[in-house]
């Protein structure tokens, strides 16, 4: 009997066909709807592999009901939606999609920085709403990016890619990381700072750190109080790294100038959320790696990892 693969969202047909040539593949048939929990558990019960999204909670309950499960291939770099410890105890392999989305995510992070600083979305809305009646010296004036100081929290591969883009704007590059990144210091002329130092010195604070117990809520009231009133926060890492209530207060009180956000504490964010009504906030729906080319490559990597594990080989990108 062929081994079963369950894919929790409609993905590239070519990737599905490739897996179907070797395994029995079932797919939740919607691209824009999360696979309901009950459907996920039902399909996991006799699956040997799952291809999951960040919106899918893969936990102890699921593992208990999936005795045949060999691998969970997560369509993301992050895997905070997966109980990795429980998987390890059962010998279930977890894989992710690092490296292939580095430049695409860095493009988005820097795009958010530029759009927020130069008030691009606000300006586009202004002209579409018919408000442009005349020219004036400070009409929708934003902040320069060139020659400013960028502080990158999380100097991994994506952080380094953002730093490369910052160099093109002649920015002064600071970073904070769990450990010093000598390569970034040598090649990108980045300077290490403690978190307190980084938030105090930077004009743009870019969060790219993964979500862990240590990073959850690491940008909160104390950090905002140390930032320049002219500073901008950009978060393209994980939503819960930033305390949203503290962010809202900081924006309302003028402690910082603005924010560019690709991620949120709760996703999808509710349309009534206070952040979405603020003109100095640029918000996009977690599209960091969302280019056609990159998403296709991520899907192919997931499929490769699944095929390798189900045929007795090691995956290309194993989390544990």
C-alpha positions, 0 to 999 in steps of 0.5 A: 500500500502506498504511503499517504501524504496530506497537504494542508493547503492547495499548492503548485499542481506540479509539486502535487503531481510529483509527489503523487507519482510516488505516494498517495496524496490528499490535499485540503483543496483551498488556497485561502482557507486554513484547514480546519482542525478536525480535518487536519486530525482526521487526515493525519490519523493515517498519514505518513507525511504532512506538508503544513503551513504556519497556521497549522498547529502540529502538537501532542494531540495530533501526534497521538492520533497519527501513529504512522507519521514519519515527517512534518514538512513545514512550508516556512523557515520558522516552526513555532507552530510545531511541538518539536520536543514531542516529535523528537520523542516519537522519532518524527522528523521535522523539516523547514525551508531555510535559505531559499527565501532569504533574499525575498524576505530581506526585500520585503523587510527593506521595502517595509522600511522604505514604505514606512519612512517615505509614507508610500501607502499613505501617499497612494491613498491620498492621491486615490482619494482625490486629496491632492489639490496642490503642491506644498513643501512638506506635503506627506514629507517622510524621513530619509533612509540614506545615511541613517542608522539601522539596528537589526535584531537577529543577524542570521542569513536574512539579517545579513541580507537586509544589512547588504541592502542597507549598505547600498543606502550608505546606512550605519549598521548595528545589530543584536544577536544571541552571539556575535556574528563575526562575518557580518562585522567583517564583511558588512561592517556591522557593529554589535550592540546590546539590545538597550544600546541598539534601540537607543541608537537606531533610526530604524529597528528591524526585528528578524529574530525567530520566536522563542521563550527568550524573544517573546515580548522582547520589544516592549514598553522599556524598549520603546521608551529608549527609542528616538522619537524619530525612530521606526520599528520594522517587524518581519520576524514573528509578531509576538516578539513585539508587545503590541499594546506597548507598540500602540501606546508608543505610537499614540504617545509619539515615542516613535515615528512609525512602524512597518509590520508584516507579522502580528501577535494574532494572525490574521489581524482583525480589521478593527485592530487599532494598528490598522487605523494609524496613518504611521503604520504600514501593515501587510499580511505576512508576505515576507517570502511571498514571491511566485518564484520563492513560494514554488521553491519552498514547496519543491523543497518540502516535497523533496524532504517528504520524498527522501524521508518516506523512501528511507533517506535524510531530508535536505533541511532537517530541523531535528 
